[in-house]
Amino acid sequence: MESAIKTLVTTFISASKGKENMDTKSFQKMVSSQLSNTMQDTDSSSAIKEMQRGLDANNDGKVSFQEYLTLIGYLANSISQNKTGSPSEAS
């Protein structure tokens, strides 16, 4: 598990180029390159922009580490549901 956490952190740091937030271009590149096997529409810039808007809790046009973790949590929950067949408790 430690390795997975380190990977999540280093992926964000790499995508954000060491900054506190990922801009739109960095977020799109990260989603396309890192999540194409997990998510649909990773080749659609408009779908990724819509996803970014949904994550952008403070409406600054960027994805912070906390907002990135929201995406990771959503994806982890989705994968868990698919593996166990359990309905979402967040629904």
C-alpha distances in whole Angstrom, upper triangle without the diagonal:
4,5,5,6,9,10,11,13,14,15,17,19,20,21,23,24,23,25,24,24,24,28,29,29,26,24,26,25,21,22,24,22,18,19,22,20,19,22,26,28,26,29,31,31,33,30,28,30,30,27,27,29,28,25,27,27,30,32,32,31,28,24,22,19,19,21,18,16,18,18,14,15,18,16,13,16,18,16,16,19,20,18,20,23,23,25,23,24,24,27
4,5,5,6,9,10,11,12,14,16,17,18,20,21,22,21,23,22,23,23,27,28,29,25,24,26,25,21,22,24,22,19,20,23,22,21,24,27,29,27,30,32,32,34,31,28,30,31,27,27,30,28,25,27,27,29,31,31,30,27,23,21,18,18,21,18,16,19,19,15,16,19,18,16,19,21,19,19,23,23,22,23,26,26,28,26,26,26,29
4,5,5,6,9,10,10,12,14,15,16,18,20,20,19,22,22,22,22,26,27,27,23,22,24,23,19,20,22,19,16,18,21,20,19,22,26,28,25,28,30,30,32,30,27,29,30,26,26,29,28,25,27,28,30,31,31,30,26,23,21,18,19,21,18,16,19,19,15,17,20,18,16,19,21,19,19,23,23,21,23,27,27,28,27,27,27,30
4,5,5,6,9,10,10,13,14,15,16,18,20,19,21,20,21,20,24,25,24,21,20,21,20,17,17,19,17,14,15,18,17,16,18,22,24,22,25,27,27,29,26,24,26,27,23,23,26,25,22,24,25,27,29,28,27,24,20,19,16,17,18,15,13,16,15,11,13,16,14,12,15,17,15,16,19,20,18,21,23,23,25,23,24,24,27
4,5,5,6,9,10,11,12,14,15,17,18,17,19,18,18,18,22,23,24,20,19,21,20,17,17,20,18,15,16,19,19,17,20,23,25,23,26,27,27,29,26,23,25,26,22,22,25,23,20,22,23,24,26,26,25,22,18,17,13,14,16,13,11,14,14,11,12,15,14,13,16,18,17,17,20,21,21,22,25,24,25,23,24,23,26
4,5,5,6,8,10,10,12,14,15,16,15,17,17,18,18,21,23,23,19,19,21,20,16,18,20,18,15,17,20,20,19,21,25,26,23,26,28,27,29,27,24,26,27,24,23,26,25,22,23,24,26,27,26,26,22,19,17,13,15,17,14,13,17,16,13,15,18,17,16,19,21,20,20,24,24,24,26,28,28,29,27,27,27,30
4,5,5,6,9,10,10,12,14,15,14,17,17,17,16,20,21,21,17,16,18,17,13,15,17,14,11,13,17,16,16,18,22,23,20,23,25,24,27,25,21,24,25,22,21,24,23,20,22,24,25,26,26,24,21,18,17,13,15,17,13,12,16,15,12,14,17,15,14,18,19,18,19,22,23,22,24,27,27,28,26,27,26,29
4,6,5,6,9,10,11,12,14,14,15,14,14,14,17,19,19,15,14,16,15,12,13,15,14,11,12,16,16,15,16,20,21,18,21,23,22,24,22,19,21,22,18,17,21,20,17,18,20,22,23,22,21,18,14,13,10,12,13,9,9,12,11,8,11,14,12,12,15,17,16,17,20,21,21,23,25,25,26,23,24,23,25
4,5,5,6,9,10,11,12,11,12,12,12,13,17,18,19,15,14,17,16,13,15,17,16,13,15,19,19,18,19,23,24,21,23,25,24,26,24,20,22,23,20,18,21,21,17,18,20,21,22,21,21,17,14,12,9,11,13,10,9,13,13,11,14,16,16,15,18,20,20,21,24,25,25,27,29,28,28,26,26,25,28
4,5,5,6,8,10,10,9,12,13,13,13,16,18,18,14,14,17,15,12,14,17,14,12,15,18,19,19,20,23,24,20,23,25,23,26,24,21,22,24,21,19,23,23,19,20,22,23,24,23,22,18,15,14,11,14,15,12,13,16,15,14,17,19,18,18,21,22,21,23,26,26,26,29,31,31,31,29,30,28,31
4,6,5,6,8,10,10,12,13,12,11,14,16,15,11,11,13,11,8,11,13,11,9,11,14,16,15,17,20,20,17,19,21,20,22,21,17,19,21,18,17,20,20,17,18,20,22,22,21,19,16,13,13,11,14,14,10,11,15,13,11,15,17,15,16,19,20,19,21,24,24,24,27,29,29,29,27,28,26,29
4,5,5,6,8,8,9,9,9,8,12,13,13,10,9,12,11,8,11,14,12,11,13,16,18,17,17,20,20,17,19,21,19,21,20,16,17,19,16,14,17,18,14,15,17,18,19,17,16,13,10,9,7,10,11,8,9,13,12,11,14,16,15,16,19,20,20,22,25,25,26,28,30,29,29,26,27,25,27
4,6,5,6,5,7,8,9,9,12,15,14,11,11,15,13,11,14,16,15,13,16,19,21,20,21,24,24,20,22,23,21,24,23,19,20,22,19,17,20,21,17,18,19,20,21,19,18,14,12,11,9,12,13,11,13,16,15,15,18,20,19,20,23,24,24,26,28,29,29,31,33,33,33,30,31,29,31
4,6,5,6,9,11,11,10,12,14,13,9,11,13,11,9,13,14,12,12,15,17,19,19,20,23,22,19,20,22,20,23,22,18,20,22,20,18,21,22,19,19,22,22,22,20,19,15,13,13,12,15,16,13,15,18,17,16,19,21,20,21,24,25,24,26,29,29,29,32,34,34,34,31,32,30,32
4,5,8,9,10,9,7,9,11,10,6,7,9,8,6,10,11,10,10,13,15,18,18,18,20,19,16,17,18,16,19,19,15,16,18,16,14,17,19,16,16,19,20,19,17,15,12,11,11,11,14,14,11,14,16,14,14,18,19,18,20,23,23,23,25,28,27,28,31,32,32,32,29,31,28,30
4,5,5,7,6,4,7,10,10,6,8,11,10,9,12,14,14,13,16,18,21,21,20,22,21,18,20,20,18,20,20,16,16,19,17,14,17,18,15,15,17,17,17,15,13,10,9,9,9,13,13,11,14,16,15,16,19,20,20,21,24,25,25,27,29,30,31,33,34,34,33,30,31,29,31
4,6,9,9,8,10,13,12,8,11,14,12,11,15,16,15,15,18,21,23,23,23,25,24,21,22,23,20,23,23,19,19,22,20,18,20,22,19,19,21,21,21,18,16,13,13,12,12,16,16,14,17,20,19,19,22,24,23,24,27,28,28,30,32,33,33,36,37,37,37,34,35,33,35
4,7,8,9,12,15,15,11,13,16,15,14,17,19,18,17,20,23,25,25,25,27,27,23,25,25,23,25,25,21,21,24,22,19,22,23,20,19,21,20,21,18,17,14,13,12,11,15,16,14,16,19,19,19,22,24,23,24,27,28,28,30,33,33,34,36,38,37,37,34,35,32,35
4,6,7,10,13,14,11,12,16,15,14,17,20,19,19,21,24,26,25,25,27,26,23,25,25,22,24,24,20,20,22,20,17,19,21,18,16,18,17,17,14,14,11,11,9,10,13,14,13,16,18,18,19,21,23,23,25,27,28,29,31,33,34,35,37,38,37,36,33,34,31,33
4,7,10,13,15,12,13,16,17,15,17,20,20,19,21,24,26,25,24,27,26,23,25,25,22,24,23,20,19,21,19,16,17,18,15,14,15,14,15,12,13,9,9,6,7,10,11,11,13,15,16,17,19,21,22,23,25,26,27,29,31,32,33,35,36,35,34,31,31,28,31
4,6,10,11,9,9,13,14,12,14,17,18,17,18,21,24,22,21,23,23,20,22,21,19,20,20,16,15,17,15,12,14,15,12,11,13,12,12,10,10,6,5,4,7,9,9,9,12,14,14,15,18,19,20,21,23,24,25,27,29,30,32,33,34,33,32,29,29,26,28
4,7,8,6,6,9,10,9,11,14,14,14,15,18,21,20,19,21,19,17,18,18,15,17,17,13,12,15,13,10,13,14,12,11,14,14,13,11,9,6,5,6,8,11,10,9,13,14,13,15,18,18,18,21,23,23,24,27,28,29,30,32,33,32,31,28,29,26,28
4,6,5,6,9,10,11,12,14,15,16,17,19,22,21,20,21,19,16,17,17,13,15,16,12,11,14,13,10,12,14,12,11,14,14,12,10,7,5,7,9,12,14,12,12,16,16,15,17,20,20,20,23,25,25,26,29,30,31,32,35,35,34,33,30,31,28,29
4,6,5,6,9,10,11,12,14,15,16,17,20,20,18,18,16,14,14,13,10,11,12,9,7,11,11,8,10,13,12,11,14,15,12,11,7,6,8,11,14,16,13,13,16,16,15,17,20,20,20,23,24,24,25,28,29,29,31,34,34,33,32,29,30,27,28
4,5,5,6,9,10,11,12,14,15,16,20,20,18,18,16,13,13,13,10,12,13,10,9,13,13,11,13,16,15,14,18,18,16,14,11,10,11,14,16,18,16,14,18,19,17,19,22,21,21,24,26,25,26,29,30,30,32,35,35,35,34,31,33,30,31
4,5,5,6,9,10,11,12,13,15,18,18,17,18,17,13,14,14,12,14,15,11,11,15,13,11,14,16,14,14,18,18,17,15,12,9,9,12,13,16,14,12,16,17,15,16,20,20,19,21,24,24,24,27,29,28,30,33,33,33,32,30,31,29,30
4,5,5,6,9,10,10,11,13,16,16,14,15,14,11,13,13,10,12,12,8,9,12,10,8,11,13,11,11,15,16,15,14,11,8,7,10,11,14,11,9,13,14,11,13,16,16,16,18,21,20,21,24,25,25,27,30,30,30,29,26,28,25,26
4,5,5,6,8,10,10,11,15,15,13,13,11,8,9,9,7,10,10,6,7,11,10,9,12,14,13,14,17,19,17,16,13,11,11,14,15,17,14,12,16,16,13,15,18,17,16,19,22,20,21,24,25,25,27,30,30,30,29,27,29,26,27
4,6,5,6,8,10,11,14,15,14,15,13,9,10,11,10,13,13,10,11,14,13,12,16,17,16,17,20,21,20,19,15,13,13,15,16,18,16,14,17,18,15,16,19,19,17,20,23,22,22,25,27,26,27,30,31,31,31,29,31,28,29
4,6,5,6,7,10,13,13,12,14,13,10,11,13,12,15,14,10,12,15,13,12,15,16,14,16,19,20,20,18,16,13,11,13,13,16,14,11,14,15,12,12,16,16,14,17,20,19,19,22,24,23,25,28,28,29,28,26,28,26,27
4,6,5,5,7,10,10,9,10,10,6,9,10,10,12,11,8,10,12,10,10,14,14,13,15,18,20,19,19,16,14,12,14,14,16,14,11,13,14,10,11,15,14,12,15,17,16,16,20,21,20,22,25,25,26,25,23,25,23,24
4,6,6,6,9,10,9,10,9,5,6,9,9,12,11,9,12,14,12,13,16,17,16,18,21,23,22,22,18,17,15,18,18,20,17,14,17,17,14,15,18,17,15,17,20,18,18,22,23,22,23,26,27,28,27,26,28,26,27
4,6,6,9,11,11,12,12,8,9,12,13,16,15,12,15,17,15,15,19,20,18,20,23,25,24,23,20,18,16,18,18,20,18,15,17,18,15,15,18,18,15,18,21,19,18,22,24,22,23,27,27,29,29,27,29,28,29
4,6,8,9,10,12,13,9,12,14,15,17,15,13,16,18,15,15,19,19,17,19,22,24,24,23,21,18,16,17,16,18,16,13,14,16,13,12,15,15,12,14,17,16,15,19,21,20,20,24,25,26,26,24,26,25,26
4,5,5,6,9,10,7,10,13,14,16,13,11,15,16,13,14,17,17,15,18,21,23,23,23,20,18,16,17,16,18,16,12,14,14,11,10,13,13,10,12,15,13,12,16,18,16,18,21,22,22,23,21,23,22,23
4,6,6,7,8,6,8,11,13,15,13,11,15,16,14,15,19,18,18,21,24,26,25,25,22,21,18,21,20,21,19,16,17,18,14,14,17,15,12,15,17,15,14,18,19,17,18,22,22,24,24,22,25,24,24
4,6,8,10,9,11,14,16,18,15,15,18,19,16,18,22,21,20,23,26,28,28,28,25,23,21,23,22,23,21,18,18,19,15,14,16,15,12,13,16,13,12,15,17,14,15,19,19,21,22,21,24,24,24
4,7,10,9,12,14,16,18,14,14,17,17,14,16,19,18,17,21,23,26,26,26,24,22,19,21,20,20,18,15,15,15,12,11,13,11,8,10,12,10,8,12,13,12,13,16,17,18,18,18,21,20,20
4,7,6,10,11,13,14,11,10,14,14,11,14,17,15,15,18,21,24,23,24,21,20,18,20,19,20,17,15,16,15,11,11,13,11,8,11,13,10,10,14,14,13,15,18,18,19,18,17,20,19,19
4,6,8,9,12,12,9,10,13,13,11,14,17,16,17,20,22,25,24,25,22,21,19,22,22,22,19,17,19,17,14,15,17,14,12,15,16,13,13,17,16,15,17,20,19,21,20,19,22,21,20
4,5,5,8,9,6,8,11,11,10,13,15,15,16,19,22,24,23,23,20,20,19,22,22,23,20,18,20,19,15,17,19,16,14,18,19,16,17,20,20,18,21,24,23,24,23,22,25,23,22
4,5,7,9,7,7,10,11,10,12,15,15,15,18,21,23,22,22,19,18,16,19,20,21,18,16,18,17,14,15,18,16,14,17,19,16,17,20,21,19,22,25,24,25,24,23,26,24,24
4,6,9,8,8,11,13,13,14,17,18,18,20,24,26,24,24,20,19,19,22,23,24,21,19,21,21,17,19,21,19,17,21,22,20,20,24,24,22,25,28,27,29,28,26,29,27,27
4,5,5,6,9,10,11,12,14,16,17,18,22,24,21,22,18,18,18,21,23,24,20,19,21,21,17,19,22,19,18,22,23,20,21,25,25,23,26,29,28,29,28,26,29,26,26
4,5,5,6,9,10,10,12,14,15,16,20,21,19,19,15,15,15,19,21,22,19,17,21,20,17,19,22,20,19,22,24,22,23,26,27,26,28,31,30,31,29,27,30,27,27
4,5,5,6,9,10,11,12,14,15,19,20,17,18,14,15,16,20,22,22,19,18,21,20,17,20,22,20,19,23,24,22,23,27,26,26,29,31,30,30,28,26,28,26,25
4,5,5,6,9,10,11,13,14,17,20,17,18,15,16,15,19,20,21,17,16,19,17,14,17,19,16,16,20,20,18,20,23,23,22,25,27,26,26,25,23,25,22,22
4,5,5,6,9,10,11,12,16,18,16,16,13,13,12,15,17,18,14,13,16,15,12,15,17,15,14,18,19,18,19,22,22,22,25,27,27,27,25,23,25,22,22
4,5,5,6,9,10,10,14,15,13,13,10,11,11,15,17,18,14,14,17,16,13,17,19,17,17,21,21,20,22,25,25,25,28,30,29,29,27,25,26,23,23
4,5,5,6,9,10,13,15,12,14,11,12,12,16,18,18,14,14,17,15,13,16,18,15,16,20,20,18,21,24,23,23,26,28,27,27,24,22,24,20,20
4,5,5,6,9,12,14,13,14,12,12,10,14,15,15,11,11,13,11,9,12,14,12,12,16,16,15,18,20,20,20,23,25,24,24,22,19,21,18,18
4,5,5,6,10,11,10,11,8,8,7,10,13,13,9,9,12,11,9,13,15,13,14,17,18,18,20,22,23,23,26,28,27,27,25,22,23,20,20
4,5,5,8,10,8,9,7,9,9,12,15,14,10,12,15,12,12,15,17,15,16,20,20,20,22,24,24,25,28,29,29,28,25,22,23,20,20
4,6,7,10,9,12,10,11,10,13,14,13,9,11,13,10,10,13,14,12,14,17,17,16,19,21,21,22,25,26,26,24,22,19,19,16,16
4,6,9,9,11,10,9,7,9,11,9,6,7,9,7,7,11,12,11,13,15,16,16,19,20,21,22,24,26,26,24,22,19,19,16,17
4,6,5,7,7,7,6,8,11,10,6,9,11,10,10,14,15,14,16,19,19,20,22,24,24,26,28,29,29,28,26,22,23,19,20
4,6,8,9,9,9,9,12,9,7,11,12,10,12,15,15,15,17,19,19,20,23,24,25,27,29,30,29,28,25,22,21,18,19
4,6,8,9,9,9,12,11,9,13,14,13,15,18,18,18,21,23,23,24,27,28,28,30,33,33,33,31,29,25,25,21,23
4,6,8,9,11,14,13,11,14,16,15,16,19,20,19,21,24,24,25,27,29,29,31,33,34,34,32,30,27,26,23,24
4,5,8,9,13,13,11,14,17,16,17,20,21,21,23,25,26,26,29,31,31,33,35,36,36,35,33,29,29,26,27
4,7,10,13,14,11,13,16,16,15,19,20,20,21,24,25,25,27,29,30,31,33,35,35,34,32,28,29,26,26
4,6,10,11,9,10,13,14,13,16,18,18,19,22,23,24,25,28,29,29,32,33,34,32,31,28,28,25,26
4,7,8,6,6,10,10,10,12,14,15,16,18,20,20,22,24,25,26,28,30,30,29,28,25,25,22,24
4,5,5,6,9,10,11,12,14,16,17,18,20,21,23,24,26,27,29,30,31,30,29,25,25,22,25
4,5,5,6,9,10,10,12,14,15,16,18,20,21,22,24,26,27,28,29,28,27,24,24,22,24
4,5,5,6,9,10,10,13,14,15,16,18,20,21,23,24,26,27,28,26,25,21,21,19,21
4,5,5,7,9,10,11,13,14,15,17,19,20,21,23,25,26,26,25,24,20,20,17,19
4,5,5,6,9,10,11,12,14,15,17,18,20,21,23,24,25,24,23,20,21,18,20
4,5,5,6,8,10,10,12,14,15,16,18,20,21,22,23,22,21,18,18,16,19
4,5,5,6,9,10,11,12,14,15,16,18,20,21,22,20,19,15,16,13,15
4,5,5,6,9,10,11,12,14,15,17,18,20,20,19,18,15,16,14,16
4,5,5,6,8,10,10,12,14,15,16,18,19,18,18,15,17,15,17
4,5,5,6,8,10,10,12,14,15,16,17,16,15,12,13,12,14
4,6,5,6,9,10,11,12,14,15,16,14,13,10,12,10,12
4,5,5,6,9,10,11,12,14,15,14,14,12,14,13,14
4,5,5,6,9,10,11,12,14,13,14,12,13,13,15
4,5,5,6,9,10,10,11,10,10,8,10,10,12
4,5,5,6,9,10,10,10,9,8,11,11,12
4,5,5,6,9,10,10,11,11,14,14,15
4,5,5,6,8,8,10,10,12,13,15
4,5,5,5,5,6,7,10,11,12
4,6,5,7,9,10,13,15,15
4,6,8,11,12,15,17,17
4,5,9,11,13,16,16
4,7,9,12,15,14
4,6,9,12,12
4,6,9,8
4,5,6
4,6
4
